[in-house]
Amino acid sequence: MVRLLWVRSGMRRWWPFVFALIPLAITVAIVTTLLRASDLENFGWSFWSLNVSDHGILVYVIGSLLTAVPALALAMLIGLGIAVASTTYLPRFVAGVLDPCVDLLAGIPSIVYGIWGYFVVASFFGQNLFVWAAVHLAFIPGLRPTHDSSLALIATGDGLALAIMILTLMILPITTLLMRDALRAVPRDLWESGLALGATRWEVTRRVAIPYAKRGVWGAAFLGFGRAIGETVAVFMVIDQASKLPTNVYDGTSTMASLIIGTIDAAMQGGPTGALELHFLSELALVLLSITLVVNVAGRWMIRRTYTGVAGV
């Protein structure tokens, strides 16, 4: 009886640790699987080169950055505007109605974004905005088409610009939610003190609230970037997959994630070539996983410091 009570007491003491270690165990299992699948055959100087025929990944890394960084910048700008409007200017009951709309955007599957972007957004913006920009804004670097005959291809809408637009919408919810929560965590005394000194709501927001919540804003940027650089299906559908660096914003390219989803089926068909490609894709997945893990850990750390600071106020 005593032994049974000791066993039960031990189980009550250790079972929380067992469940808490499950995410870590899954992460270790994923990394181990990728290491075994890749055999680290291609890691070397050629692996980090622009030579795609020799399994160089630099083209795909640059393609990932060319889509993720502009999308993150746009999402942060729009998200900050939504967060400021929701926390500062809108009446509480209006904000209570509109806030769930941002939450709903976060729940839309990526394949839905991809289908909508491919069939609706591509044709509309391609035939209107992209063609107009290619004709009237050709003097701006990156907006000039390679030759006049490429206007027909630009009108289809597929390419880097469309991928950035769709990616912006996909990471907008997470950046908006985190920045909104960070602004709402600003102590009310700071708001009231600024207003009492004669400052406008915008001045208090710009000079007091946003600097106070800057760690939360940086955390939103890190987590948004982690989501953007790893997005796969929607980007693959609209980026006009090509293993080359784009010459302008209308051109096609490839990201690390879109290359993996586009070639994994052929690599798994077997044979010597398929095995080599599978090793290469596994190594590319390791690089992508490493980037997303570092970015997400940094983002979580920034957010934790934000709310730790708030709790200590």
Secondary structure, 3 states (H helix, E strand, C coil): CHHHHHHHHHHHHHHHHHHHCHHHHHHHHHHHHHHHHHCCCCCCCHHHCCCHHHCCCHHHHHHHHHHHHHHHHHHHHHHHHHHHHHHHHCCHHHHHHHHHHHHHHHCCCHHHHHHHHHHHHHHHHHHHHHHHHHHHCCCCCCCCCCCHHHHHHHHHCCCHHHHHHHHHHHHHHHHHHHHHHHHHCCCHHHHHHHHHCCCCHHHHHHHHHHHHCHHHHHHHHHHHHHHHHHCCHHHHHHCCCCCCCCCCCCCCCCCHHHHHHHHHHHHCCCHHHHHHHHHHHHHHHHHHHHHHHHHHHHHHHHHHHHHHHHHCC
